[in-house]
Amino acid sequence: MSDDGNRVAAELMRKPFQTEEEKVLFPQNNLLMVVLMYMAEFKLRFGNRKWYVRRIVEADSYEKAVELAKKYAELMNKGEVKWELADVYEATRPLMIGEEEIKKLE
């Protein structure tokens, strides 16, 4: 995410509630919190087999998402399956198939 994107996200995180409904949905500290999501792709290896899996990463910056994904891969490597971080990218609607995704493919 660009510096402008981080600045906008930070401003949104400090945005006061606009409606009474928001106060009910997010009562934590009278702020509407925006959580940025990233998608981490991992390459898994077991013997001569190889496949990929994806995981959602919640972080306030791309750098933090990469750090969390690397730590996750490191911790998952305790078994026989070898986990390697392949890529991390911003995900606005991860793993969802809706009208928007269908229109993009048409």
N, C-alpha and C positions, 0 to 999 in steps of 0.2 A: 504494500500500500504506500502511496506517495505521502510526503510530508503534509500536503494539503488534506489528504484523506484522514490522516491521523489527527490533524487539527480540528477538522469537522467532527470527527468521532468524539474527540475530547469535549468539544462544545456541546454536542448532543447529550453526552453523559451528564453534563451539569444543567441541562435544561429542566426548568421547573415544570410541574404538572400543568397540563392545559385543561383537563376535564376532571370532574369528580370520579369518573370511571377509572382513570389512570391512578388516582389516589388509592382506590380499592385494589386494583391489580398489582400495584407496586408500592406497598406501604413502607418499605424498608427505611428510607430516609428522605421521603418527600422529593425524590428525584426520579426521573424516568431514565432507567439505565439502558444503554445500548451495548449489547455484547456482539463483538465481531467474531465471525466464524471463519475458520480456515479448514481446508481439506488436506489431510496428510495421506500420501500414498506410500505404502510400505511394500517392499519386495520380500517375499518369504521364500526360504529355501529349505528343503528337506531331502537329503540325498541328491538325486539327480532331478528332482521335481522343483519347479519354480512357479509361483503365482503371486498375484498382487491383492492387497486388501486396502481399504480406505477407512479412515477414522476422522471424525469431526473433532476439531481442536478449538476450544474457546480461549481467546487471548485478546489482549488489548493492542497488540501490534504484531506485524509479520515476524519480527525477530523473536518475540516471545513464543509465538506459535512454533517456529522452527526449533527453539530450545526445548519446548515441551515435547514435541514429536521425537526429537533425538533421545531425550530421557526415556520416553515411552519405549522406543525400540531397544534401548540399552536394557531396560528392566524386563522386557519380554524375551530377551535372549537367554534366559535361564534354563530353557528346555532344549529339546532336540531341534526345534525349528529355528533357523537363523533369520532374524528380522533386520532389514536394512531400510533406512529412510530413502525413498526415491524422490519425493517432491512434496512441497507444501504450497498451496495457493489459496487465495481468498475464495470463499464459497458463499454466494448470496442465497442460494436455494439448494443446498447439498442433498443429493440422493432423492430428489423429489421429481416426480413426473406429473406435470399439470398442463393446462392449456398453453401456458407460456412456452414450455419446453417443446411441445408438439408443434407449435407455430414456427419455432426456430428451426426445426428439422424439415419442415415442408418446403 
